[in-house]
C-alpha cells in the first residue's frame, strides 16, 4: 500500500498541497506597500543559488541560475540579477532547492524549492519584510528537472504579478 501511495504522489505536483507564501496583500494595499515597496525601488538584485547534493544530480547551480535569470528577465525586466557588486544598494534573491531521496527502490525524490527576496541593507522606509514563495516538490528521477523548471516558472510569474501590483500602488501614492 505504501508503494502505491508513493507512486501516486510522485505523479502529482505538490504545488497545491503544501507551501509557504509571504507576499503582498491584495486586500490591504497600504500594508502591502509598507512591507513590500522595496521590491520596486531596487534595480539590481544579488542572486544566490543553493542546491543540496541530491539536487545537484538533476540541475547544476549555474544552470538553475541561468534559467532563473532568463525567466526573471522575461517577466520583470526592470530587475537586473547580478552575481556581485561593490555597492550595498541591491536586494537579495535566493533560490533554494533541497531534495532528499525517499528510498533506493523507488528512486523517488522529495523536498522544497523556494524563491526568497530580501530588501537592501540600505532600505529604510516602512516595515519591510522578506518576500518568500516555497513549495514542496516530489517526483521520479525522470520527472524532477521538468518539475523544478515548472516551479521556478510559477514562482517567477507570481513574483511578477506581485511586483507589478506594488508598482501600481507606488504610482497611485
BALOBA-1460 file (C-alpha; in Angstrom, 3 decimals):
// residues 173
<rec num="1" residu="x" x="0.000" y="0.000" z="0.000"/>
<rec num="2" residu="x" x="2.835" y="2.424" z="0.850"/>
<rec num="3" residu="x" x="4.439" y="1.925" z="-2.569"/>
<rec num="4" residu="x" x="1.120" y="2.705" z="-4.251"/>
<rec num="5" residu="x" x="0.771" y="5.955" z="-2.300"/>
<rec num="6" residu="x" x="4.359" y="6.987" z="-3.054"/>
<rec num="7" residu="x" x="3.904" y="6.306" z="-6.768"/>
<rec num="8" residu="x" x="0.603" y="8.168" z="-6.825"/>
<rec num="9" residu="x" x="2.040" y="11.174" z="-5.016"/>
<rec num="10" residu="x" x="5.089" y="11.231" z="-7.260"/>
<rec num="11" residu="x" x="2.858" y="11.594" z="-10.312"/>
<rec num="12" residu="x" x="1.120" y="14.615" z="-8.827"/>
<rec num="13" residu="x" x="2.649" y="18.021" z="-8.350"/>
<rec num="14" residu="x" x="2.601" y="19.120" z="-4.716"/>
<rec num="15" residu="x" x="2.295" y="22.813" z="-5.565"/>
<rec num="16" residu="x" x="-1.281" y="22.985" z="-4.387"/>
<rec num="17" residu="x" x="-0.786" y="20.746" z="-1.353"/>
<rec num="18" residu="x" x="1.945" y="22.493" z="0.613"/>
<rec num="19" residu="x" x="3.716" y="25.788" z="0.527"/>
<rec num="20" residu="x" x="4.726" y="28.980" z="2.237"/>
<rec num="21" residu="x" x="3.915" y="32.361" z="0.812"/>
<rec num="22" residu="x" x="4.983" y="35.688" z="2.271"/>
<rec num="23" residu="x" x="3.769" y="38.119" z="-0.352"/>
<rec num="24" residu="x" x="1.896" y="41.420" z="-0.637"/>
<rec num="25" residu="x" x="-1.717" y="41.561" z="0.417"/>
<rec num="26" residu="x" x="-4.216" y="42.483" z="-2.275"/>
<rec num="27" residu="x" x="-6.868" y="43.118" z="0.375"/>
<rec num="28" residu="x" x="-4.874" y="45.704" z="2.342"/>
<rec num="29" residu="x" x="-2.896" y="47.819" z="-0.145"/>
<rec num="30" residu="x" x="-1.442" y="50.179" z="2.467"/>
<rec num="31" residu="x" x="0.088" y="47.273" z="4.396"/>
<rec num="32" residu="x" x="1.359" y="45.713" z="1.186"/>
<rec num="33" residu="x" x="3.029" y="48.982" z="0.220"/>
<rec num="34" residu="x" x="4.524" y="49.468" z="3.677"/>
<rec num="35" residu="x" x="6.050" y="45.990" z="3.691"/>
<rec num="36" residu="x" x="6.986" y="45.473" z="0.042"/>
<rec num="37" residu="x" x="7.668" y="48.869" z="-1.556"/>
<rec num="38" residu="x" x="11.368" y="47.972" z="-1.501"/>
<rec num="39" residu="x" x="10.765" y="45.403" z="-4.268"/>
<rec num="40" residu="x" x="10.152" y="48.059" z="-6.926"/>
<rec num="41" residu="x" x="12.807" y="50.526" z="-5.755"/>
<rec num="42" residu="x" x="15.864" y="48.405" z="-6.430"/>
<rec num="43" residu="x" x="17.154" y="47.987" z="-9.971"/>
<rec num="44" residu="x" x="19.626" y="45.266" z="-9.047"/>
<rec num="45" residu="x" x="19.263" y="42.104" z="-7.043"/>
<rec num="46" residu="x" x="22.164" y="39.941" z="-5.993"/>
<rec num="47" residu="x" x="21.309" y="36.343" z="-6.887"/>
<rec num="48" residu="x" x="22.340" y="33.377" z="-4.798"/>
<rec num="49" residu="x" x="21.546" y="29.749" z="-5.608"/>
<rec num="50" residu="x" x="21.745" y="26.918" z="-3.095"/>
<rec num="51" residu="x" x="21.397" y="23.227" z="-4.013"/>
<rec num="52" residu="x" x="21.729" y="20.149" z="-1.848"/>
<rec num="53" residu="x" x="23.956" y="17.331" z="-3.095"/>
<rec num="54" residu="x" x="20.882" y="15.326" z="-4.136"/>
<rec num="55" residu="x" x="19.542" y="18.300" z="-6.126"/>
<rec num="56" residu="x" x="22.837" y="18.662" z="-7.994"/>
<rec num="57" residu="x" x="22.129" y="15.301" z="-9.645"/>
<rec num="58" residu="x" x="19.308" y="16.947" z="-11.623"/>
<rec num="59" residu="x" x="20.397" y="20.528" z="-12.229"/>
<rec num="60" residu="x" x="23.611" y="22.444" z="-11.677"/>
<rec num="61" residu="x" x="23.880" y="25.678" z="-9.752"/>
<rec num="62" residu="x" x="24.884" y="27.532" z="-12.940"/>
<rec num="63" residu="x" x="22.001" y="26.060" z="-14.937"/>
<rec num="64" residu="x" x="19.444" y="26.997" z="-12.274"/>
<rec num="65" residu="x" x="20.923" y="30.494" z="-12.023"/>
<rec num="66" residu="x" x="20.818" y="30.975" z="-15.820"/>
<rec num="67" residu="x" x="17.263" y="29.663" z="-16.003"/>
<rec num="68" residu="x" x="16.134" y="31.967" z="-13.194"/>
<rec num="69" residu="x" x="17.796" y="34.994" z="-14.815"/>
<rec num="70" residu="x" x="16.179" y="34.209" z="-18.168"/>
<rec num="71" residu="x" x="12.709" y="33.817" z="-16.691"/>
<rec num="72" residu="x" x="13.085" y="36.889" z="-14.489"/>
<rec num="73" residu="x" x="14.182" y="38.968" z="-17.491"/>
<rec num="74" residu="x" x="11.074" y="37.819" z="-19.385"/>
<rec num="75" residu="x" x="8.641" y="38.698" z="-16.592"/>
<rec num="76" residu="x" x="10.280" y="41.568" z="-14.669"/>
<rec num="77" residu="x" x="12.764" y="43.275" z="-16.954"/>
<rec num="78" residu="x" x="13.195" y="46.179" z="-14.519"/>
<rec num="79" residu="x" x="15.160" y="43.956" z="-12.133"/>
<rec num="80" residu="x" x="18.661" y="43.005" z="-13.164"/>
<rec num="81" residu="x" x="20.027" y="39.937" z="-11.413"/>
<rec num="82" residu="x" x="23.718" y="40.335" z="-10.623"/>
<rec num="83" residu="x" x="26.319" y="37.977" z="-9.160"/>
<rec num="84" residu="x" x="28.453" y="40.509" z="-7.304"/>
<rec num="85" residu="x" x="28.614" y="44.195" z="-6.528"/>
<rec num="86" residu="x" x="30.821" y="46.606" z="-4.623"/>
<rec num="87" residu="x" x="27.797" y="48.664" z="-3.530"/>
<rec num="88" residu="x" x="25.125" y="47.808" z="-0.987"/>
<rec num="89" residu="x" x="22.088" y="49.250" z="-2.750"/>
<rec num="90" residu="x" x="20.726" y="45.974" z="-4.099"/>
<rec num="91" residu="x" x="18.128" y="43.481" z="-2.955"/>
<rec num="92" residu="x" x="18.958" y="39.833" z="-2.409"/>
<rec num="93" residu="x" x="17.341" y="36.984" z="-4.340"/>
<rec num="94" residu="x" x="17.855" y="33.455" z="-3.029"/>
<rec num="95" residu="x" x="16.832" y="30.334" z="-4.912"/>
<rec num="96" residu="x" x="16.996" y="27.170" z="-2.832"/>
<rec num="97" residu="x" x="16.416" y="23.605" z="-3.954"/>
<rec num="98" residu="x" x="16.601" y="20.972" z="-1.248"/>
<rec num="99" residu="x" x="15.978" y="17.372" z="-2.310"/>
<rec num="100" residu="x" x="16.122" y="14.084" z="-0.430"/>
<rec num="101" residu="x" x="15.887" y="10.558" z="-1.760"/>
<rec num="102" residu="x" x="12.822" y="8.705" z="-0.473"/>
<rec num="103" residu="x" x="14.500" y="5.309" z="-0.785"/>
<rec num="104" residu="x" x="16.688" y="3.363" z="-3.192"/>
<rec num="105" residu="x" x="13.982" y="1.051" z="-4.535"/>
<rec num="106" residu="x" x="11.506" y="3.683" z="-5.773"/>
<rec num="107" residu="x" x="14.076" y="6.306" z="-6.848"/>
<rec num="108" residu="x" x="11.616" y="8.988" z="-5.756"/>
<rec num="109" residu="x" x="12.916" y="12.333" z="-4.527"/>
<rec num="110" residu="x" x="11.113" y="14.907" z="-2.410"/>
<rec num="111" residu="x" x="11.955" y="18.288" z="-0.951"/>
<rec num="112" residu="x" x="11.386" y="22.015" z="-1.110"/>
<rec num="113" residu="x" x="12.039" y="24.690" z="-3.689"/>
<rec num="114" residu="x" x="11.940" y="28.347" z="-2.703"/>
<rec num="115" residu="x" x="12.339" y="31.838" z="-4.060"/>
<rec num="116" residu="x" x="13.146" y="34.420" z="-1.405"/>
<rec num="117" residu="x" x="13.898" y="38.098" z="-1.843"/>
<rec num="118" residu="x" x="15.244" y="40.342" z="0.893"/>
<rec num="119" residu="x" x="15.410" y="44.137" z="0.964"/>
<rec num="120" residu="x" x="18.631" y="46.041" z="0.558"/>
<rec num="121" residu="x" x="20.508" y="46.809" z="3.742"/>
<rec num="122" residu="x" x="20.211" y="50.478" z="2.764"/>
<rec num="123" residu="x" x="16.372" y="50.414" z="2.614"/>
<rec num="124" residu="x" x="14.935" y="52.426" z="5.498"/>
<rec num="125" residu="x" x="11.298" y="53.164" z="4.636"/>
<rec num="126" residu="x" x="8.303" y="51.364" z="6.084"/>
<rec num="127" residu="x" x="8.436" y="47.982" z="7.772"/>
<rec num="128" residu="x" x="9.999" y="45.763" z="5.125"/>
<rec num="129" residu="x" x="9.671" y="42.006" z="5.339"/>
<rec num="130" residu="x" x="11.186" y="39.390" z="3.043"/>
<rec num="131" residu="x" x="9.262" y="38.096" z="0.061"/>
<rec num="132" residu="x" x="9.041" y="34.306" z="0.083"/>
<rec num="133" residu="x" x="7.500" y="31.560" z="-2.025"/>
<rec num="134" residu="x" x="8.224" y="27.968" z="-1.038"/>
<rec num="135" residu="x" x="6.593" y="24.811" z="-2.297"/>
<rec num="136" residu="x" x="7.017" y="21.092" z="-1.925"/>
<rec num="137" residu="x" x="8.399" y="19.148" z="-4.846"/>
<rec num="138" residu="x" x="8.459" y="15.406" z="-5.454"/>
<rec num="139" residu="x" x="8.960" y="13.108" z="-8.389"/>
<rec num="140" residu="x" x="10.919" y="10.374" z="-10.010"/>
<rec num="141" residu="x" x="14.361" y="10.907" z="-11.482"/>
<rec num="142" residu="x" x="12.828" y="11.335" z="-14.945"/>
<rec num="143" residu="x" x="10.323" y="13.962" z="-13.758"/>
<rec num="144" residu="x" x="12.328" y="16.179" z="-11.434"/>
<rec num="145" residu="x" x="14.053" y="18.518" z="-13.902"/>
<rec num="146" residu="x" x="10.692" y="19.319" z="-15.502"/>
<rec num="147" residu="x" x="9.080" y="19.871" z="-12.094"/>
<rec num="148" residu="x" x="11.951" y="22.126" z="-10.970"/>
<rec num="149" residu="x" x="11.592" y="24.336" z="-14.044"/>
<rec num="150" residu="x" x="7.798" y="24.411" z="-13.753"/>
<rec num="151" residu="x" x="8.027" y="25.501" z="-10.123"/>
<rec num="152" residu="x" x="10.565" y="28.241" z="-10.950"/>
<rec num="153" residu="x" x="8.272" y="29.431" z="-13.762"/>
<rec num="154" residu="x" x="5.273" y="29.617" z="-11.416"/>
<rec num="155" residu="x" x="7.239" y="31.353" z="-8.679"/>
<rec num="156" residu="x" x="8.652" y="33.989" z="-11.016"/>
<rec num="157" residu="x" x="5.246" y="34.546" z="-12.593"/>
<rec num="158" residu="x" x="3.738" y="35.016" z="-9.112"/>
<rec num="159" residu="x" x="6.581" y="37.356" z="-8.183"/>
<rec num="160" residu="x" x="5.956" y="39.366" z="-11.379"/>
<rec num="161" residu="x" x="2.267" y="39.753" z="-10.510"/>
<rec num="162" residu="x" x="3.203" y="40.989" z="-7.049"/>
<rec num="163" residu="x" x="5.940" y="43.247" z="-8.414"/>
<rec num="164" residu="x" x="3.542" y="44.995" z="-10.797"/>
<rec num="165" residu="x" x="0.865" y="45.191" z="-8.106"/>
<rec num="166" residu="x" x="3.287" y="47.023" z="-5.792"/>
<rec num="167" residu="x" x="4.479" y="49.162" z="-8.721"/>
<rec num="168" residu="x" x="0.894" y="50.228" z="-9.417"/>
<rec num="169" residu="x" x="0.317" y="51.028" z="-5.732"/>
<rec num="170" residu="x" x="3.529" y="53.100" z="-5.666"/>
<rec num="171" residu="x" x="2.377" y="55.136" z="-8.674"/>
<rec num="172" residu="x" x="-1.015" y="55.841" z="-7.039"/>
<rec num="173" residu="x" x="0.667" y="57.048" z="-3.842"/>
